[in-house]
């Protein structure tokens, strides 16, 4: 390669580098203008939550606000003890809160544009959740493990301050809406999932024991009463199942409403019998009597109205039957578990059934873990923190 070739390549590279820098500066300047416009619109529309006003006119802050460089905003939280600080830290960084936070940002067009628009281009393919994770960090400090240091980053100081404000507001709101069955803290969620798994194991074991034949060694009045009620429920459920199968066949065959009325016990539900008789009488009027046109039209309208009411009443009857079936199955399970508990008491006395011992062990463990979780969740809900600093990083 000749010397002039090398010089040409170096010259072109330098020009491309200068062009890239110049283009970035232009894009930053344009983006700053768009941000200013968005802030003005947000203030005009009264979105207090999305306001990003500058309360200070000091030269240093003006310099930060006008700078195209990435901005950092720091929030420092002071917790009552290190245990609470650790829970708040894992919650702020956890997936549950991040999803909630992302939804809060998306609920405001202004906030979403300010925070995410710099990252939406053909050269940047990360999703908003991943972007959100990269825009802030949180950690405790070595000097004091009751202090949480949150650092928020943004393309501009305006979007960074907005981000910091939203993360605190969203965190407070998420904690207010938090339920015992869906804790935000990952360690509490693990405890709750362990409880749920244990409850499922107990239910499975009880169902397994209930299907086993009782040897009849222990008979008492309560056991006999439970067994009798279970037998009656089984008969009712069998009848419900038969009717539901008939309904399913009619539905699949696209049969008219009149066909459903032939199903056993349907006519006794609600106003079905009354509506059926009314429709029959109205139809008889059309066949057996010579009616004036106005009366004829009115009778036909009444028939259509009552047919619609009948169709709705049949739908209600089907839903009622489904509800009775579900309720009966739940009742049967409850009775079955009571019978298992009776058999368990007797079985533990004579040691005749190892599954009863396992059931007792699981139930005691569930009770212990439930009390622990209840205390942990209550302590967590009562925990609090103070914002001791909220400002731009030096």
C-alpha positions in Angstrom: 0.0 0.0 0.0 1.4 3.4 -1.0 1.9 6.3 1.5 -0.9 8.4 0.0 -3.4 5.5 0.5 -2.6 5.4 4.2 -2.9 9.2 4.5 -6.3 9.1 2.8 -7.6 6.3 5.1 -6.5 8.2 8.2 -8.0 11.4 6.9 -11.4 9.7 6.2 -11.4 8.1 9.7 -10.7 11.4 11.4 -13.5 13.0 9.4 -16.0 10.3 10.3 -15.0 10.6 14.0 -15.6 14.3 13.9 -18.9 13.9 12.1 -20.0 11.3 14.8 -19.2 13.7 17.6 -20.9 16.6 15.9 -24.1 14.5 15.2 -24.3 13.4 18.8 -24.1 17.0 20.0 -26.9 18.0 17.6 -29.1 15.1 18.8 -28.4 16.0 22.4 -29.4 19.6 21.7 -32.6 18.6 19.9 -33.5 16.2 22.7 -33.0 19.0 25.3 -35.5 21.1 23.3 -38.0 18.3 23.2 -37.6 17.7 27.0 -38.2 21.4 27.7 -41.4 21.3 25.5 -42.6 18.2 27.3 -42.1 19.8 30.7 -44.0 22.9 29.6 -46.9 20.8 28.4 -46.9 18.7 31.6 -47.1 21.9 33.7 -49.9 23.3 31.6 -52.0 20.2 31.8 -51.7 20.1 35.6 -49.9 16.8 36.0 -48.4 17.6 39.4 -46.8 14.2 39.6 -44.9 14.7 36.4 -43.7 18.2 37.1 -39.9 18.6 37.0 -39.5 22.2 38.2 -36.1 23.6 39.2 -36.3 25.2 42.6 -32.9 26.6 42.7 -31.2 29.1 40.4 -27.6 28.5 41.5 -25.0 28.5 38.8 -23.9 24.9 39.5 -27.5 23.6 39.1 -28.1 25.6 35.9 -24.9 24.1 34.6 -26.1 20.5 35.4 -29.5 21.1 33.8 -28.0 22.5 30.6 -25.3 19.8 30.3 -25.9 17.1 27.6 -23.9 14.7 29.8 -25.6 11.9 31.8 -27.0 13.2 35.1 -27.0 11.4 38.5 -29.6 11.9 41.2 -29.0 10.5 44.7 -31.7 9.5 47.2 -30.6 8.3 50.7 -33.0 6.4 52.9 -32.6 5.8 56.6 -34.2 2.7 58.1 -34.8 1.8 61.7 -32.5 -1.2 61.7 -30.4 -3.3 59.3 -33.0 -6.0 58.9 -35.6 -3.6 57.7 -33.0 -1.9 55.5 -32.2 -5.3 53.9 -35.9 -5.9 53.2 -36.4 -2.5 51.7 -33.3 -2.9 49.5 -34.4 -6.3 48.1 -37.9 -5.0 47.5 -36.7 -1.9 45.6 -34.5 -4.1 43.4 -37.0 -6.9 43.2 -39.0 -8.0 40.1 -42.4 -7.4 41.7 -41.7 -3.7 42.4 -39.9 -3.1 39.1 -43.0 -4.3 37.2 -45.2 -2.1 39.3 -42.8 0.8 38.8 -42.8 0.3 35.0 -46.6 0.3 34.9 -46.6 3.6 36.8 -44.2 5.2 34.3 -46.2 3.9 31.4 -49.4 5.4 32.8 -48.0 8.8 32.1 -47.1 9.6 28.5 -44.9 12.5 29.6 -42.9 10.5 32.1 -42.5 7.6 29.6 -41.2 9.9 26.9 -38.8 11.7 29.2 -37.3 8.5 30.6 -37.3 6.0 27.7 -37.2 8.1 24.5 -33.4 8.4 24.4 -33.1 4.6 24.3 -35.7 4.0 21.5 -33.8 3.8 18.2 -32.8 1.2 15.6 -29.5 0.9 17.3 -30.9 0.1 20.8 -33.1 -3.0 21.1 -33.4 -3.3 24.9 -36.9 -3.6 26.3 -38.2 -1.0 28.8 -37.9 -3.4 31.8 -34.2 -3.9 31.1 -33.7 -0.2 30.5 -35.4 0.5 33.9 -33.0 -1.9 35.7 -30.0 -0.1 34.2 -31.3 3.4 35.2 -30.8 3.1 38.9 -28.8 1.2 41.5 -29.4 0.6 45.2 -27.2 -0.6 48.0 -26.5 -0.3 51.7 -23.3 1.4 52.8 -20.5 -0.1 54.9 -20.4 2.7 57.4 -24.1 2.2 58.3 -26.1 -0.8 57.2 -29.4 0.9 58.1 -28.8 3.4 55.2 -29.9 2.7 51.6 -28.2 4.7 48.8 -30.2 4.9 45.6 -28.5 6.4 42.5 -30.7 7.3 39.6 -29.3 8.0 36.1 -30.8 9.8 33.1 -30.0 11.3 29.8 -30.8 14.7 31.2 -31.1 16.1 34.7 -34.8 16.8 34.2 -35.6 13.1 33.3 -33.3 11.9 36.1 -35.0 14.0 38.8 -38.4 12.9 37.5 -37.2 9.2 37.7 -36.0 9.7 41.3 -39.4 11.3 42.3 -41.4 8.5 40.6 -39.4 5.7 42.1 -40.1 7.0 45.7 -43.8 7.7 44.9 -44.3 4.3 43.2 -42.6 2.5 46.1 -44.8 4.1 48.7 -47.9 3.3 46.6 -46.8 -0.3 46.0 -46.4 -0.8 49.7 -49.8 0.6 50.4 -51.4 -1.8 47.9 -49.3 -4.8 49.0 -51.3 -7.9 50.2 -50.2 -10.8 52.4 -50.7 -13.2 49.6 -48.5 -11.2 47.3 -45.6 -9.7 49.3 -43.2 -7.4 47.5 -40.1 -8.5 49.4 -38.6 -11.6 47.7 -37.7 -13.3 51.0 -41.3 -12.9 52.2 -42.6 -14.2 48.9 -40.4 -17.4 49.3 -41.9 -17.9 52.8 -45.5 -17.5 51.4 -44.8 -19.9 48.5 -43.4 -22.5 51.1 -46.7 -22.2 53.0 -48.7 -22.6 49.8 -46.8 -25.7 48.9 -47.2 -27.2 52.4 -51.0 -26.6 52.2 -51.1 -28.4 48.9 -49.2 -31.3 50.3 -51.7 -31.6 53.2 -54.7 -31.5 50.9 -53.2 -34.1 48.6 -52.4 -36.4 51.6 -55.9 -36.0 53.0 -57.5 -36.8 49.6 -55.3 -39.8 49.4 -56.3 -41.0 52.9 -60.0 -40.3 52.2 -60.0 -42.7 49.2 -58.7 -45.5 51.3 -61.2 -48.0 52.8 -61.8 -47.6 56.5 -61.1 -50.8 58.4 -64.1 -50.0 60.6 -62.2 -50.5 63.8 -63.4 -47.1 65.1 -67.0 -46.2 64.8 -68.6 -43.1 66.5 -71.7 -41.0 65.9 -69.9 -38.1 64.2 -68.1 -40.4 61.7 -71.5 -42.1 60.9 -73.1 -38.6 60.4 -70.3 -37.5 58.1 -70.4 -40.6 56.1 -74.2 -40.4 55.6 -74.0 -36.8 54.5 -71.2 -37.6 52.0 -73.3 -40.4 50.5 -76.2 -38.0 50.0 -73.9 -35.4 48.4 -72.5 -38.1 46.1 -76.0 -38.8 44.9 -76.8 -35.2 44.3 -73.5 -34.6 42.5 -74.2 -37.6 40.2 -77.6 -36.1 39.3 -76.0 -32.7 38.6 -73.4 -34.4 36.4 -76.1 -36.2 34.4 -78.0 -32.9 33.8 -74.9 -31.0 32.9 -74.0 -33.7 30.3 -77.5 -33.3 28.8 -77.0 -29.6 28.6 -73.6 -30.0 26.9 -75.1 -32.2 24.2 -77.9 -29.7 23.5 -75.4 -26.9 23.4 -73.1 -28.7 21.0 -76.1 -29.6 18.8 -77.2 -26.0 18.8 -80.7 -26.9 19.9 -83.4 -24.2 20.6 -84.4 -23.1 24.1 -87.5 -25.3 24.1 -85.3 -28.4 24.1 -83.6 -27.3 27.4 -87.1 -27.1 29.0 -87.3 -30.9 28.7 -84.5 -31.4 31.1 -85.5 -32.7 34.5 -85.9 -30.1 37.3 -85.4 -27.2 34.9 -89.1 -26.1 34.9 -88.9 -25.6 38.7 -86.2 -23.0 38.4 -87.1 -19.3 38.8 -89.8 -18.1 36.4 -89.2 -20.7 33.7 -92.6 -22.5 34.2 -94.4 -19.2 34.3 -92.7 -17.8 31.2 -93.3 -21.1 29.3 -97.0 -20.9 30.1 -97.3 -17.3 29.1 -95.6 -18.0 25.7 -97.9 -20.9 25.1 -101.0 -18.8 25.8 -99.8 -16.0 23.5 -99.1 -18.4 20.7 -102.6 -19.9 21.1 -104.0 -16.4 20.6 -102.3 -16.1 17.2 -103.6 -19.5 16.1 -107.1 -19.7 17.5 -108.3 -16.1 17.2 -108.6 -13.6 14.5 -106.8 -10.5 15.7 -106.6 -7.0 14.3 -103.3 -6.1 12.8 -102.4 -3.8 15.7 -103.2 -6.5 18.3 -101.4 -9.2 16.2 -98.2 -7.1 16.1 -98.5 -6.5 19.9 -98.9 -10.2 20.7 -95.9 -11.1 18.5 -93.8 -8.5 20.3 -94.9 -9.9 23.7 -94.0 -13.4 22.5 -90.5 -12.2 21.5 -90.0 -10.4 24.8 -91.0 -13.5 26.8 -88.9 -15.8 24.7 -85.9 -13.6 25.4 -86.7 -13.6 29.1 -87.1 -17.4 29.0 -83.7 -17.8 27.3 -82.0 -15.7 30.0 -83.8 -17.7 32.7 -82.5 -20.9 31.2 -79.0 -19.5 31.2 -79.5 -18.6 34.8 -80.7 -22.1 35.6 -77.5 -23.5 34.0 -75.3 -21.2 36.0 -77.2 -22.1 39.2 -76.7 -25.8 38.5 -72.9 -25.2 38.0 -72.7 -23.2 41.3 -74.6 -26.0 43.1 -72.2 -28.6 41.7 -69.1 -26.6 42.8 -70.6 -26.0 46.2 -71.4 -29.7 46.6 -67.9 -30.7 45.6 -66.4 -28.3 48.1 -68.7 -29.5 50.8 -67.9 -33.1 50.1 -64.2 -32.3 50.3 -64.7 -30.6 53.7 -66.6 -33.6 55.0 -64.0 -35.9 53.7 -61.3 -34.0 55.4 -63.2 -34.0 58.7 -63.6 -37.7 58.5 -59.8 -38.0 57.9 -59.2 -35.9 61.0 -61.4 -38.3 63.0 -59.6 -41.3 61.7 -56.2 -39.5 62.2 -57.0 -39.1 66.0 -57.8 -42.8 66.4 -54.9 -43.9 64.1 -52.3 -41.9 66.1 -53.5 -43.5 69.3 -52.9 -47.1 68.1 -50.2 -46.3 65.6 -52.0 -48.2 62.9 -51.4 -45.7 60.0 -48.1 -44.1 59.2 -49.9 -41.5 56.9 -51.7 -40.1 59.9 -48.3 -39.4 61.5 -47.1 -37.7 58.4 -50.3 -35.7 58.2 -49.9 -34.5 61.8 -46.3 -33.6 61.2 -47.2 -31.5 58.1 -50.1 -29.7 59.9 -47.9 -28.8 62.9 -45.2 -27.5 60.5 -47.9 -25.5 58.6 -49.1 -23.9 61.8 -45.6 -23.0 62.9 -44.6 -21.5 59.6 -47.9 -19.6 59.3 -47.3 -17.9 62.6 -43.8 -17.0 61.6 -44.9 -15.6 58.3 -47.7 -13.6 59.9 -45.3 -12.0 62.3 -42.7 -11.3 59.5 -45.3 -9.7 57.3 -46.8 -7.6 60.1 -43.3 -6.3 61.0 -42.6 -5.6 57.4 -45.8 -3.6 56.9 -45.1 -1.6 60.0 -41.5 -0.8 58.9 -40.7 2.7 57.7 -37.9 4.9 56.5 -36.9 8.5 56.3 -35.6 10.3 53.2 -32.5 12.0 54.5 -31.2 13.2 51.2 -32.6 13.8 47.7 -30.3 15.8 45.4 -28.1 15.7 42.3 -24.8 14.0 42.7 -21.8 16.3 43.0 
